[in-house]
Amino acid sequence: AEHKILVTSPLAKDVVSTQKYVCQIHSRNHIEIRAIEGGYLEQIMVKEGQAVKKGDLLFKILPVLYQAKLDSDVAEANLARIELQNTEKLFEQKIVAQPAVALAKAKLAKAQAKVNLAQAELNFADIKAPFDGIVDRQRDQLGSLIDEGAVLTTLSDNAVMWVYFNVPEAHYLEYKAAMDEKSNDADLNIDLMLANHTKFSQTGKISAVEADFNNKTGNIAFRADFSNPDGLLRHGQTGTVLLHHTIKNALVIPQRAKFDILAKTYVFVVGEDDVVHQ
Protein backbone atom coordinates (compact mmCIF):
# COMPACT_ATOMS: atom_id res chain seq x y z
CA ALA A 1 0.00 0.00 0.00
CA GLU A 2 1.18 3.48 -0.79
CA HIS A 3 1.58 6.11 1.94
CA LYS A 4 1.32 9.82 1.33
CA ILE A 5 4.39 11.58 2.79
CA LEU A 6 4.48 15.32 3.34
CA VAL A 7 7.80 16.90 2.39
CA THR A 8 9.07 20.40 3.12
CA SER A 9 12.10 22.51 2.34
CA PRO A 10 14.45 23.75 5.05
CA LEU A 11 14.69 27.46 5.72
CA ALA A 12 17.76 29.58 6.43
CA LYS A 13 16.99 32.07 9.23
CA ASP A 14 18.36 33.53 12.43
CA VAL A 15 17.55 31.29 15.39
CA VAL A 16 17.87 31.88 19.12
CA SER A 17 19.58 28.95 20.85
CA THR A 18 19.12 28.78 24.64
CA GLN A 19 21.52 26.92 26.93
CA LYS A 20 20.99 26.36 30.66
CA TYR A 21 23.75 26.48 33.26
CA VAL A 22 23.58 26.00 37.02
CA CYS A 23 24.98 29.11 38.70
CA GLN A 24 26.20 30.52 42.00
CA ILE A 25 25.15 34.05 42.99
CA HIS A 26 27.62 36.30 44.81
CA SER A 27 27.50 39.85 46.09
CA ARG A 28 29.70 42.32 44.25
CA ASN A 29 31.39 43.03 47.59
CA HIS A 30 31.12 40.55 50.46
CA ILE A 31 33.54 41.02 53.35
CA GLU A 32 34.02 40.12 56.98
CA ILE A 33 33.85 43.03 59.42
CA ARG A 34 36.61 42.43 61.97
CA ALA A 35 37.74 44.15 65.15
CA ILE A 36 41.04 45.90 64.47
CA GLU A 37 41.61 46.32 68.20
CA GLY A 38 40.54 44.12 71.10
CA GLY A 39 38.31 45.28 73.94
CA TYR A 40 34.76 45.26 75.21
CA LEU A 41 31.93 45.58 72.70
CA GLU A 42 30.55 48.87 73.98
CA GLN A 43 27.93 49.73 71.34
CA ILE A 44 26.13 47.94 68.50
CA MET A 45 24.71 50.56 66.17
CA VAL A 46 23.02 48.28 63.61
CA LYS A 47 20.59 45.38 63.44
CA GLU A 48 20.93 42.14 61.52
CA GLY A 49 19.77 42.59 57.92
CA GLN A 50 19.95 46.38 58.11
CA ALA A 51 21.00 48.40 55.06
CA VAL A 52 23.83 50.82 55.84
CA LYS A 53 25.68 53.56 53.99
CA LYS A 54 29.41 53.95 53.55
CA GLY A 55 30.91 55.50 56.69
CA ASP A 56 28.04 54.54 59.02
CA LEU A 57 29.19 53.50 62.51
CA LEU A 58 28.52 49.78 62.98
CA PHE A 59 30.27 48.85 66.24
CA LYS A 60 32.14 50.67 68.97
CA ILE A 61 34.71 48.79 71.01
CA LEU A 62 36.06 50.09 74.33
CA PRO A 63 39.82 49.53 74.26
CA VAL A 64 40.78 50.39 77.85
CA LEU A 65 44.54 50.30 77.28
CA TYR A 66 44.45 52.56 74.23
CA GLN A 67 42.26 55.10 76.02
CA ALA A 68 44.71 55.16 78.93
CA LYS A 69 47.61 55.56 76.49
CA LEU A 70 45.89 58.47 74.78
CA ASP A 71 45.25 60.20 78.10
CA SER A 72 48.90 59.77 79.05
CA ASP A 73 50.14 61.12 75.70
CA VAL A 74 47.78 64.11 75.89
CA ALA A 75 49.17 64.93 79.36
CA GLU A 76 52.74 64.73 78.03
CA ALA A 77 51.84 67.03 75.14
CA ASN A 78 50.27 69.56 77.49
CA LEU A 79 53.42 69.51 79.63
CA ALA A 80 55.60 70.05 76.55
CA ARG A 81 53.38 72.97 75.49
CA ILE A 82 53.80 74.64 78.89
CA GLU A 83 57.57 74.12 78.73
CA LEU A 84 57.64 75.74 75.29
CA GLN A 85 55.67 78.75 76.53
CA ASN A 86 58.06 79.17 79.47
CA THR A 87 61.10 78.84 77.22
CA GLU A 88 59.74 81.44 74.82
CA LYS A 89 59.25 83.88 77.73
CA LEU A 90 62.80 83.24 78.91
CA PHE A 91 64.04 83.83 75.36
CA GLU A 92 62.17 87.16 75.23
CA GLN A 93 63.94 88.08 78.49
CA LYS A 94 67.22 86.96 76.90
CA ILE A 95 67.77 84.42 79.65
CA VAL A 96 68.03 81.48 77.21
CA ALA A 97 69.27 81.28 73.62
CA GLN A 98 67.34 80.43 70.44
CA PRO A 99 68.43 76.74 70.43
CA ALA A 100 66.55 76.23 73.69
CA VAL A 101 63.33 77.43 72.04
CA ALA A 102 63.92 75.15 69.03
CA LEU A 103 64.49 72.21 71.36
CA ALA A 104 61.25 72.92 73.22
CA LYS A 105 59.33 73.13 69.92
CA ALA A 106 60.77 69.81 68.80
CA LYS A 107 59.80 68.23 72.11
CA LEU A 108 56.22 69.48 71.70
CA ALA A 109 56.06 68.21 68.09
CA LYS A 110 57.21 64.78 69.22
CA ALA A 111 54.64 64.70 72.01
CA GLN A 112 51.86 65.79 69.63
CA ALA A 113 52.86 63.07 67.16
CA LYS A 114 52.43 60.49 69.94
CA VAL A 115 48.99 61.95 70.67
CA ASN A 116 48.02 61.66 66.99
CA LEU A 117 49.19 58.04 66.91
CA ALA A 118 47.28 57.17 70.08
CA GLN A 119 44.17 58.87 68.70
CA ALA A 120 44.46 56.90 65.45
CA GLU A 121 44.77 53.65 67.43
CA LEU A 122 41.73 54.60 69.47
CA ASN A 123 39.78 55.44 66.31
CA PHE A 124 40.24 51.82 65.20
CA ALA A 125 37.74 50.99 67.93
CA ASP A 126 35.03 52.74 65.88
CA ILE A 127 34.18 50.22 63.16
CA LYS A 128 32.50 51.84 60.16
CA ALA A 129 30.99 50.51 56.95
CA PRO A 130 33.53 50.62 54.09
CA PHE A 131 30.74 50.64 51.47
CA ASP A 132 26.95 50.65 51.13
CA GLY A 133 25.60 47.22 51.98
CA ILE A 134 23.52 44.89 54.13
CA VAL A 135 24.67 43.74 57.56
CA ASP A 136 24.62 40.00 58.20
CA ARG A 137 24.27 38.05 61.46
CA GLN A 138 25.98 39.53 64.51
CA ARG A 139 28.55 37.18 66.01
CA ASP A 140 28.82 38.77 69.49
CA GLN A 141 26.47 40.42 71.93
CA LEU A 142 26.79 43.78 73.67
CA GLY A 143 29.42 43.72 76.40
CA SER A 144 31.35 40.79 74.96
CA LEU A 145 35.13 40.79 75.24
CA ILE A 146 36.37 40.98 71.65
CA ASP A 147 39.77 39.71 70.56
CA GLU A 148 41.83 41.63 68.03
CA GLY A 149 40.86 40.43 64.55
CA ALA A 150 37.61 38.77 65.66
CA VAL A 151 34.77 38.65 63.09
CA LEU A 152 31.83 40.78 64.21
CA THR A 153 29.60 40.36 61.14
CA THR A 154 29.73 40.33 57.35
CA LEU A 155 28.72 43.10 54.95
CA SER A 156 27.31 42.55 51.47
CA ASP A 157 26.98 45.04 48.64
CA ASN A 158 24.00 43.65 46.72
CA ALA A 159 23.43 46.50 44.27
CA VAL A 160 24.98 44.36 41.53
CA MET A 161 25.25 40.58 41.81
CA TRP A 162 27.98 38.47 40.24
CA VAL A 163 26.61 35.22 38.84
CA TYR A 164 29.15 32.48 38.07
CA PHE A 165 28.50 29.50 35.78
CA ASN A 166 30.64 26.94 33.94
CA VAL A 167 30.57 26.71 30.14
CA PRO A 168 31.83 23.75 28.03
CA GLU A 169 34.67 24.49 25.64
CA ALA A 170 32.57 24.15 22.47
CA HIS A 171 30.00 26.67 23.71
CA TYR A 172 32.77 28.95 24.96
CA LEU A 173 34.16 29.27 21.43
CA GLU A 174 30.73 30.25 20.09
CA TYR A 175 30.09 32.80 22.83
CA LYS A 176 33.59 34.25 22.59
CA ALA A 177 33.18 34.81 18.86
CA ALA A 178 29.86 36.57 19.48
CA MET A 179 31.31 38.73 22.26
CA ASP A 180 34.26 39.75 20.10
CA GLU A 181 31.90 41.19 17.47
CA LYS A 182 30.85 44.56 18.85
CA SER A 183 27.87 44.71 16.53
CA ASN A 184 26.51 41.51 18.06
CA ASP A 185 26.37 42.57 21.71
CA ALA A 186 22.61 42.07 21.63
CA ASP A 187 23.04 38.49 20.42
CA LEU A 188 24.03 37.26 23.90
CA ASN A 189 21.11 37.78 26.26
CA ILE A 190 21.18 36.30 29.74
CA ASP A 191 18.23 35.51 31.98
CA LEU A 192 18.29 34.14 35.51
CA MET A 193 15.86 31.51 36.80
CA LEU A 194 15.50 31.44 40.57
CA ALA A 195 14.98 28.43 42.83
CA ASN A 196 11.18 28.82 42.67
CA HIS A 197 11.34 28.57 38.85
CA THR A 198 10.50 32.24 38.33
CA LYS A 199 12.55 34.45 36.01
CA PHE A 200 14.46 37.29 37.61
CA SER A 201 13.20 40.68 36.42
CA GLN A 202 16.60 41.96 35.26
CA THR A 203 18.67 40.70 32.34
CA GLY A 204 22.39 40.11 32.75
CA LYS A 205 25.54 40.80 30.80
CA ILE A 206 28.72 38.73 30.61
CA SER A 207 31.46 40.80 32.19
CA ALA A 208 34.30 38.33 32.84
CA VAL A 209 35.67 35.00 31.63
CA GLU A 210 38.27 33.19 33.71
CA ALA A 211 41.75 32.72 32.28
CA ASP A 212 42.01 28.92 32.53
CA PHE A 213 39.96 25.89 31.56
CA ASN A 214 39.34 23.21 34.13
CA ASN A 215 41.11 20.26 32.48
CA LYS A 216 39.12 17.76 34.54
CA THR A 217 35.71 19.00 33.40
CA GLY A 218 36.54 20.80 30.14
CA ASN A 219 34.67 23.86 31.39
CA ILE A 220 35.57 27.48 31.88
CA ALA A 221 33.90 29.86 34.34
CA PHE A 222 31.88 32.82 33.10
CA ARG A 223 30.61 35.72 35.21
CA ALA A 224 27.43 37.60 34.41
CA ASP A 225 26.43 40.81 36.18
CA PHE A 226 22.82 41.41 37.21
CA SER A 227 21.47 44.66 38.64
CA ASN A 228 19.57 43.99 41.87
CA PRO A 229 17.51 47.16 42.46
CA ASP A 230 14.94 45.54 44.77
CA GLY A 231 17.47 43.55 46.79
CA LEU A 232 15.83 40.23 45.92
CA LEU A 233 19.12 38.45 45.24
CA ARG A 234 21.38 37.66 48.19
CA HIS A 235 24.91 36.33 48.50
CA GLY A 236 25.07 32.53 48.32
CA GLN A 237 21.88 31.91 46.34
CA THR A 238 21.78 29.44 43.48
CA GLY A 239 19.85 29.47 40.25
CA THR A 240 19.99 28.68 36.56
CA VAL A 241 21.40 30.94 33.89
CA LEU A 242 19.62 30.95 30.53
CA LEU A 243 22.07 32.12 27.88
CA HIS A 244 20.35 33.03 24.63
CA HIS A 245 22.64 33.03 21.60
CA THR A 246 21.49 34.14 18.15
CA ILE A 247 22.73 31.79 15.42
CA LYS A 248 22.89 33.54 12.06
CA ASN A 249 21.46 31.85 8.92
CA ALA A 250 20.79 28.53 10.62
CA LEU A 251 19.25 25.74 8.58
CA VAL A 252 15.79 25.13 10.11
CA ILE A 253 13.51 22.12 9.74
CA PRO A 254 10.30 21.18 11.61
CA GLN A 255 10.89 19.50 14.96
CA ARG A 256 8.70 16.52 13.98
CA ALA A 257 10.85 15.83 10.87
CA LYS A 258 13.71 14.46 12.99
CA PHE A 259 13.85 11.24 14.98
CA ASP A 260 16.35 9.69 17.37
CA ILE A 261 17.96 6.26 17.33
CA LEU A 262 20.13 5.64 20.36
CA ALA A 263 22.44 8.66 20.66
CA LYS A 264 22.04 9.92 17.09
CA THR A 265 19.48 12.11 15.37
CA TYR A 266 18.24 11.42 11.84
CA VAL A 267 16.06 12.96 9.13
CA PHE A 268 14.74 11.66 5.84
CA VAL A 269 15.99 13.58 2.79
CA VAL A 270 14.53 13.43 -0.71
CA GLY A 271 17.34 13.05 -3.24
CA GLU A 272 17.51 14.24 -6.83
CA ASP A 273 16.19 10.85 -7.91
CA ASP A 274 13.05 11.47 -5.81
CA VAL A 275 14.10 8.63 -3.53
CA VAL A 276 14.01 9.13 0.26
CA HIS A 277 17.28 8.56 2.08
CA GLN A 278 17.89 8.38 5.83
C-alpha positions, 0 to 999 in steps of 0.5 A: 500500500502506498503512503502519502508523505508530506515533504518540506524545504528547510529554511535559512533564518536567524535562530535563538539557541538557549543553553541552561547552566547552574549558577552561584550568585555572589555579592559584588562586595562581600567582606568580613567586618573584623575588630582591628583592636581588642576590647569590650563591645561597647555599642552595637549601632546596627541590626541584623539585615539592616542596610547601611551607607558607607561611613556609618558607625557599625560597632564601637569597642572600648579599648581600655589600654588605648584610652589610657595611652591616649590620656597619658600622651595628651598629658605629656603634650600639654606639659611640653606645650607649657615648657615651650611657653616658658622657654619662649618667655625666657628667650624674650627676656634673653635668659636662654638662647634660640636653640633652647626654644627650638628644642622645646618646639621639637619636644612638643612636636614629638609629644603631639605626634604620639597623641596623633598616633594614640588617637588613630589607634583609638579610632580603630575601635570605631568600626564603620561601613567601608561601602553601602551594603547589608549587615549579616548576622551579629557574632557577638552580643553587647558587652562581649570581650572581643579579641583583636581580629575577631569577626563581628559580622559580614557586609554585602553590597547587593546593588549588583550581583555576580553570577558564576557558571561553567561553560563547556569548551565548544560553547565557549568558542561560540560565545567568545566569537559573538562577544568579540563582534561589537555589533553583536552585543545584543546576540548574547542575552542572559536571563536568571531563573531562581529556585522557585522557577521564576525568572528574575526581572533583570537581564544580565551581561557577561562581564568576565571570563576566567583565564584557565579551563578546568582540564578535569571537566573541560569547562571554563567559568563565566561571570554575568552581572545582574542589577539587583535594584529591589534587593531580591538576590542575596549572596550565596543563592543558586539558580539557573542561567539561561544564555540566549545566543542568536545563530545567524542563517541557521538551517531550520527544519520542523521538529517533527521531521527528525527522529532519534535512534540511540544517541544519534538524530536522523532525518529523511531527505529526498534526493535528486532521484526522488528517492528518500534517504535516511 
